[in-house]
Amino acid sequence: MSTRMSGPSAVLVGEAAGISEGDARTGGLSQIEDAQKIAPKDARDLSKLFFDRLQALEEGTREYQDVRNTLIEMNLSLVKFAAKRFRNRADQMEDIVQVGTIGLIKAIDRFELSREVEFTTFAIPYITGEIKRFFRDTTWAVHVPRRLQVLRVELARAKDQLAVILDRDPTVRELAAHMRLTENEVIEGLIASNGYNSDSLDLPTDSSSEPRTTSLADFVGACDPAMELIEDFHSLAPLLTTLDERERLILELRFGQELTQAEIGERLGISQMHVSRILSRTLTQLRAGLLVEE
């Protein structure tokens, strides 16, 4: 049931909100020229009237949408108020306000006057909750499951509590007992916490003023392709002992000294074709031996 005002009250609210006396009397509450310019105190009073009007309208109608939009614009000051808590993230303030507005809209859609609670009290948790969810989902340097993101926060809280009690950093076992988790779950959460922040590999490791300083990248190892050959060499060694002296010599000349087949033939007094056949037979024998070993 909508609340209709008459007499001085209607005039007072109409003047404060930029509504004509006639509009206020007839329930035309959505006709506010610039809802964002309404003072917070006036917005609190007017919101009750608009929520009363909203509940009397059919959802989906144009009038319902107009009243809802006015409520959103009129209470944007709540979003700005909540966003001030995150002023240290000034570079993301535009995103924070947008996300906070989503929280405001959720609060408006779920608010009921029958709750007998101020809308501001009801809306702030929705707004800040949406902002915190935004940070939780977007500020991790490495994406981890939501479960581990929540666990990181709980771990940080538990560590602070136990540190005060124990006068030292708690162990994994103590954290697990305090949080009623397994030690593996605590370890998983601690490892996941490492994904919250990251540093550039080009970050200098010292404060030297030299043009070329040592960076983290200088200490990051890389896979040596030759390492992959160690296992092959280890498996090949016993197979080489099964070859005769000439076969081993030809392998040494071809792959150790990198002579051509013609040069090997000239050194051994045999034809290049003969060298080719010996190499082919020997390599086939060694490949078959390696496959058996694997």
KOLFI-965077 format. One record per residue (C-alpha): residue in three letters; x, y, z; residue number from 1. Coordinates in nm, 3 decimals, padded with zeros to 5 digits. Example, Ala and Ser with C-alpha at 12.3 -4.5 7.8 and 13.67 -1.06 7.14 Angstrom:
ATOM    aa        px        py        pz     i
ATOM   Ala    01.230   -00.450    00.780     1
ATOM   Ser    01.367   -00.106    00.714     2
//
This chain:
ATOM    aa        px        py        pz     i
ATOM   Met    00.000    00.000    00.000     1
ATOM   Ser    00.151    00.332   -00.101     2
ATOM   Thr    00.185    00.624    00.137     3
ATOM   Arg    00.031    00.947    00.018     4
ATOM   Met    00.123    01.272    00.183     5
ATOM   Ser   -00.083    01.585    00.217     6
ATOM   Gly   -00.048    01.929    00.365     7
ATOM   Pro    00.289    02.069    00.480     8
ATOM   Ser    00.461    01.730    00.478     9
ATOM   Ala    00.397    01.683    00.109    10
ATOM   Val    00.525    02.030    00.032    11
ATOM   Leu    00.836    01.979    00.247    12
ATOM   Val    00.927    01.645    00.085    13
ATOM   Gly    00.846    01.782   -00.258    14
ATOM   Glu    01.079    02.078   -00.210    15
ATOM   Ala    01.360    01.860   -00.073    16
ATOM   Ala    01.339    01.612   -00.357    17
ATOM   Gly    01.258    01.847   -00.641    18
ATOM   Ile    00.901    01.709   -00.664    19
ATOM   Ser    00.611    01.938   -00.717    20
ATOM   Glu    00.343    01.953   -00.451    21
ATOM   Gly    00.098    01.796   -00.692    22
ATOM   Asp    00.330    01.503   -00.767    23
ATOM   Ala    00.390    01.438   -00.398    24
ATOM   Arg    00.020    01.442   -00.323    25
ATOM   Thr   -00.067    01.202   -00.606    26
ATOM   Gly    00.212    00.953   -00.540    27
ATOM   Gly    00.428    01.056   -00.837    28
ATOM   Leu    00.739    00.980   -00.635    29
ATOM   Ser    00.957    00.876   -00.927    30
ATOM   Gln    00.955    01.221   -01.082    31
ATOM   Ile    01.282    01.352   -00.936    32
ATOM   Glu    01.494    01.555   -01.173    33
ATOM   Asp    01.835    01.465   -01.025    34
ATOM   Ala    01.814    01.202   -00.750    35
ATOM   Gln    02.191    01.200   -00.694    36
ATOM   Lys    02.178    01.560   -00.565    37
ATOM   Ile    01.952    01.469   -00.276    38
ATOM   Ala    02.124    01.500    00.061    39
ATOM   Pro    02.188    01.167    00.241    40
ATOM   Lys    01.948    01.255    00.525    41
ATOM   Asp    01.670    01.342    00.281    42
ATOM   Ala    01.751    01.026    00.085    43
ATOM   Arg    01.694    00.813    00.396    44
ATOM   Asp    01.353    00.967    00.452    45
ATOM   Leu    01.251    00.954    00.087    46
ATOM   Ser    01.370    00.595    00.045    47
ATOM   Lys    01.100    00.476    00.282    48
ATOM   Leu    00.835    00.642    00.064    49
ATOM   Phe    00.985    00.499   -00.255    50
ATOM   Phe    01.011    00.147   -00.111    51
ATOM   Asp    00.649    00.173   -00.001    52
ATOM   Arg    00.557    00.281   -00.353    53
ATOM   Leu    00.773    00.010   -00.510    54
ATOM   Gln    00.599   -00.267   -00.320    55
ATOM   Ala    00.261   -00.142   -00.444    56
ATOM   Leu    00.368   -00.159   -00.809    57
ATOM   Glu    00.382   -00.459   -01.039    58
ATOM   Glu    00.736   -00.571   -01.111    59
ATOM   Gly    00.835   -00.524   -01.474    60
ATOM   Thr    00.617   -00.221   -01.539    61
ATOM   Arg    00.767    00.108   -01.649    62
ATOM   Glu    00.656    00.284   -01.330    63
ATOM   Tyr    00.815    00.009   -01.118    64
ATOM   Gln    01.144    00.052   -01.309    65
ATOM   Asp    01.132    00.430   -01.271    66
ATOM   Val    01.088    00.405   -00.893    67
ATOM   Arg    01.361    00.140   -00.868    68
ATOM   Asn    01.605    00.349   -01.073    69
ATOM   Thr    01.532    00.652   -00.856    70
ATOM   Leu    01.608    00.448   -00.544    71
ATOM   Ile    01.940    00.342   -00.697    72
ATOM   Glu    02.042    00.697   -00.791    73
ATOM   Met    01.922    00.839   -00.461    74
ATOM   Asn    02.135    00.593   -00.259    75
ATOM   Leu    02.456    00.602   -00.463    76
ATOM   Ser    02.605    00.802   -00.176    77
ATOM   Leu    02.608    00.474    00.020    78
ATOM   Val    02.831    00.321   -00.247    79
ATOM   Lys    03.070    00.615   -00.232    80
ATOM   Phe    03.073    00.594    00.147    81
ATOM   Ala    03.160    00.222    00.139    82
ATOM   Ala    03.419    00.276   -00.135    83
ATOM   Lys    03.615    00.516    00.088    84
ATOM   Arg    03.727    00.214    00.292    85
ATOM   Phe    03.929    00.108   -00.012    86
ATOM   Arg    04.083    00.447   -00.095    87
ATOM   Asn    04.429    00.287   -00.090    88
ATOM   Arg    04.327    00.128   -00.421    89
ATOM   Ala    04.262    00.458   -00.594    90
ATOM   Asp    04.362    00.318   -00.933    91
ATOM   Gln    04.064    00.079   -00.912    92
ATOM   Met    03.813    00.323   -00.764    93
ATOM   Glu    03.597    00.332   -01.077    94
ATOM   Asp    03.566   -00.045   -01.073    95
ATOM   Ile    03.501   -00.041   -00.698    96
ATOM   Val    03.210    00.201   -00.740    97
ATOM   Gln    03.063   -00.004   -01.024    98
ATOM   Val    03.085   -00.326   -00.825    99
ATOM   Gly    02.949   -00.152   -00.514   100
ATOM   Thr    02.652   -00.032   -00.721   101
ATOM   Ile    02.574   -00.394   -00.803   102
ATOM   Gly    02.562   -00.461   -00.429   103
ATOM   Leu    02.330   -00.162   -00.384   104
ATOM   Ile    02.094   -00.296   -00.652   105
ATOM   Lys    02.086   -00.637   -00.483   106
ATOM   Ala    02.004   -00.470   -00.153   107
ATOM   Ile    01.719   -00.268   -00.310   108
ATOM   Asp    01.572   -00.579   -00.472   109
ATOM   Arg    01.578   -00.771   -00.142   110
ATOM   Phe    01.480   -00.500    00.104   111
ATOM   Glu    01.139   -00.507    00.272   112
ATOM   Leu    00.993   -00.234    00.489   113
ATOM   Ser    00.850   -00.502    00.717   114
ATOM   Arg    01.203   -00.571    00.839   115
ATOM   Glu    01.177   -00.254    01.049   116
ATOM   Val    01.542   -00.173    00.986   117
ATOM   Glu    01.696    00.128    00.818   118
ATOM   Phe    01.780    00.067    00.453   119
ATOM   Thr    02.131    00.205    00.506   120
ATOM   Thr    02.196   -00.059    00.773   121
ATOM   Phe    02.065   -00.327    00.539   122
ATOM   Ala    02.249   -00.207    00.226   123
ATOM   Ile    02.604   -00.144    00.350   124
ATOM   Pro    02.686   -00.516    00.407   125
ATOM   Tyr    02.563   -00.594    00.056   126
ATOM   Ile    02.776   -00.319   -00.096   127
ATOM   Thr    03.097   -00.398    00.096   128
ATOM   Gly    03.042   -00.771    00.042   129
ATOM   Glu    03.024   -00.723   -00.334   130
ATOM   Ile    03.341   -00.510   -00.330   131
ATOM   Lys    03.530   -00.767   -00.122   132
ATOM   Arg    03.416   -01.044   -00.356   133
ATOM   Phe    03.550   -00.838   -00.647   134
ATOM   Phe    03.893   -00.815   -00.485   135
ATOM   Arg    03.890   -01.182   -00.392   136
ATOM   Asp    03.817   -01.283   -00.752   137
ATOM   Thr    04.038   -01.036   -00.939   138
ATOM   Thr    04.342   -00.940   -00.731   139
ATOM   Trp    04.508   -01.280   -00.706   140
ATOM   Ala    04.824   -01.295   -00.915   141
ATOM   Val    04.760   -01.666   -00.977   142
ATOM   His    04.404   -01.794   -00.999   143
ATOM   Val    04.319   -02.041   -00.726   144
ATOM   Pro    03.983   -02.200   -00.638   145
ATOM   Arg    03.739   -01.993   -00.431   146
ATOM   Arg    03.766   -02.246   -00.147   147
ATOM   Leu    04.138   -02.176   -00.111   148
ATOM   Gln    04.086   -01.800   -00.137   149
ATOM   Val    03.848   -01.816    00.160   150
ATOM   Leu    04.087   -02.049    00.344   151
ATOM   Arg    04.369   -01.797    00.303   152
ATOM   Val    04.164   -01.532    00.488   153
ATOM   Glu    04.071   -01.777    00.765   154
ATOM   Leu    04.434   -01.887    00.799   155
ATOM   Ala    04.555   -01.529    00.830   156
ATOM   Arg    04.299   -01.465    01.105   157
ATOM   Ala    04.391   -01.786    01.288   158
ATOM   Lys    04.763   -01.710    01.267   159
ATOM   Asp    04.709   -01.366    01.421   160
ATOM   Gln    04.498   -01.509    01.704   161
ATOM   Leu    04.744   -01.787    01.787   162
ATOM   Ala    05.044   -01.556    01.760   163
ATOM   Val    04.897   -01.342    02.040   164
ATOM   Ile    04.826   -01.646    02.257   165
ATOM   Leu    05.157   -01.829    02.192   166
ATOM   Asp    05.378   -01.521    02.156   167
ATOM   Arg    05.526   -01.680    01.842   168
ATOM   Asp    05.420   -01.795    01.497   169
ATOM   Pro    05.197   -02.105    01.518   170
ATOM   Thr    05.299   -02.434    01.360   171
ATOM   Val    05.097   -02.616    01.097   172
ATOM   Arg    04.980   -02.866    01.358   173
ATOM   Glu    04.863   -02.587    01.590   174
ATOM   Leu    04.679   -02.413    01.306   175
ATOM   Ala    04.512   -02.739    01.208   176
ATOM   Ala    04.396   -02.805    01.564   177
ATOM   His    04.271   -02.446    01.607   178
ATOM   Met    04.078   -02.447    01.277   179
ATOM   Arg    03.965   -02.811    01.303   180
ATOM   Leu    04.129   -02.895    00.973   181
ATOM   Thr    04.379   -03.159    00.868   182
ATOM   Glu    04.743   -03.059    00.842   183
ATOM   Asn    04.731   -03.125    00.467   184
ATOM   Glu    04.443   -02.878    00.430   185
ATOM   Val    04.640   -02.613    00.620   186
ATOM   Ile    04.948   -02.674    00.405   187
ATOM   Glu    04.735   -02.649    00.091   188
ATOM   Gly    04.599   -02.314    00.210   189
ATOM   Leu    04.946   -02.181    00.294   190
ATOM   Ile    05.076   -02.280   -00.050   191
ATOM   Ala    04.776   -02.119   -00.219   192
ATOM   Ser    04.847   -01.795   -00.030   193
ATOM   Asn    05.166   -01.760   -00.232   194
ATOM   Gly    04.950   -01.692   -00.537   195
ATOM   Tyr    04.803   -01.372   -00.391   196
ATOM   Asn    05.105   -01.155   -00.474   197
ATOM   Ser    05.371   -01.187   -00.739   198
ATOM   Asp    05.692   -01.004   -00.829   199
ATOM   Ser    05.838   -00.934   -01.169   200
ATOM   Leu    06.137   -01.146   -01.268   201
ATOM   Asp    06.303   -00.821   -01.375   202
ATOM   Leu    06.283   -00.686   -01.019   203
ATOM   Pro    06.637   -00.596   -00.895   204
ATOM   Thr    06.759   -00.798   -00.599   205
ATOM   Asp    06.971   -00.513   -00.465   206
ATOM   Ser    06.955   -00.135   -00.435   207
ATOM   Ser    07.263   -00.073   -00.644   208
ATOM   Ser    07.266    00.237   -00.862   209
ATOM   Glu    07.461    00.055   -01.133   210
ATOM   Pro    07.292    00.051   -01.476   211
ATOM   Arg    07.294   -00.331   -01.480   212
ATOM   Thr    07.180   -00.483   -01.153   213
ATOM   Thr    07.111   -00.844   -01.066   214
ATOM   Ser    06.746   -00.944   -01.115   215
ATOM   Leu    06.542   -01.240   -00.998   216
ATOM   Ala    06.555   -01.380   -01.351   217
ATOM   Asp    06.931   -01.428   -01.312   218
ATOM   Phe    06.863   -01.687   -01.041   219
ATOM   Val    06.590   -01.879   -01.221   220
ATOM   Gly    06.725   -02.202   -01.365   221
ATOM   Ala    06.637   -02.334   -01.707   222
ATOM   Cys    06.619   -02.687   -01.836   223
ATOM   Asp    06.945   -02.794   -01.997   224
ATOM   Pro    06.860   -02.987   -02.316   225
ATOM   Ala    07.175   -03.198   -02.266   226
ATOM   Met    07.030   -03.334   -01.942   227
ATOM   Glu    06.777   -03.534   -02.143   228
ATOM   Leu    07.068   -03.724   -02.302   229
ATOM   Ile    07.208   -03.854   -01.973   230
ATOM   Glu    06.958   -04.138   -01.948   231
ATOM   Asp    07.021   -04.231   -02.312   232
ATOM   Phe    07.398   -04.233   -02.257   233
ATOM   His    07.356   -04.443   -01.943   234
ATOM   Ser    07.150   -04.701   -02.133   235
ATOM   Leu    07.380   -04.692   -02.436   236
ATOM   Ala    07.704   -04.763   -02.248   237
ATOM   Pro    07.653   -05.142   -02.198   238
ATOM   Leu    07.530   -05.178   -02.555   239
ATOM   Leu    07.854   -05.034   -02.692   240
ATOM   Thr    08.050   -05.311   -02.524   241
ATOM   Thr    07.867   -05.566   -02.744   242
ATOM   Leu    08.011   -05.412   -03.062   243
ATOM   Asp    08.338   -05.525   -03.219   244
ATOM   Glu    08.640   -05.298   -03.228   245
ATOM   Arg    08.586   -05.175   -03.586   246
ATOM   Glu    08.222   -05.085   -03.525   247
ATOM   Arg    08.314   -04.883   -03.215   248
ATOM   Leu    08.595   -04.711   -03.407   249
ATOM   Ile    08.363   -04.612   -03.690   250
ATOM   Leu    08.114   -04.470   -03.441   251
ATOM   Glu    08.393   -04.273   -03.273   252
ATOM   Leu    08.518   -04.134   -03.606   253
ATOM   Arg    08.171   -04.048   -03.731   254
ATOM   Phe    08.007   -03.903   -03.417   255
ATOM   Gly    08.308   -03.822   -03.198   256
ATOM   Gln    08.542   -03.669   -03.452   257
ATOM   Glu    08.261   -03.585   -03.698   258
ATOM   Leu    08.440   -03.726   -04.003   259
ATOM   Thr    08.246   -03.791   -04.322   260
ATOM   Gln    08.186   -04.146   -04.439   261
ATOM   Ala    08.430   -04.091   -04.722   262
ATOM   Glu    08.700   -03.973   -04.478   263
ATOM   Ile    08.638   -04.275   -04.254   264
ATOM   Gly    08.662   -04.510   -04.552   265
ATOM   Glu    08.989   -04.351   -04.660   266
ATOM   Arg    09.135   -04.384   -04.310   267
ATOM   Leu    09.028   -04.750   -04.273   268
ATOM   Gly    09.103   -04.849   -04.632   269
ATOM   Ile    08.743   -04.940   -04.717   270
ATOM   Ser    08.482   -04.785   -04.944   271
ATOM   Gln    08.241   -04.518   -04.839   272
ATOM   Met    07.955   -04.758   -04.923   273
ATOM   His    08.100   -05.018   -04.687   274
ATOM   Val    08.122   -04.758   -04.408   275
ATOM   Ser    07.758   -04.664   -04.471   276
ATOM   Arg    07.643   -05.026   -04.439   277
ATOM   Ile    07.839   -05.080   -04.115   278
ATOM   Leu    07.698   -04.759   -03.965   279
ATOM   Ser    07.345   -04.848   -04.065   280
ATOM   Arg    07.372   -05.201   -03.919   281
ATOM   Thr    07.536   -05.078   -03.598   282
ATOM   Leu    07.285   -04.800   -03.535   283
ATOM   Thr    06.993   -05.036   -03.597   284
ATOM   Gln    07.141   -05.279   -03.344   285
ATOM   Leu    07.186   -05.004   -03.083   286
ATOM   Arg    06.832   -04.863   -03.133   287
ATOM   Ala    06.683   -05.210   -03.089   288
ATOM   Gly    06.884   -05.254   -02.769   289
ATOM   Leu    06.763   -04.921   -02.629   290
ATOM   Leu    06.401   -05.012   -02.697   291
ATOM   Val    06.444   -05.339   -02.514   292
ATOM   Glu    06.596   -05.162   -02.216   293
ATOM   Glu    06.298   -04.921   -02.196   294
//
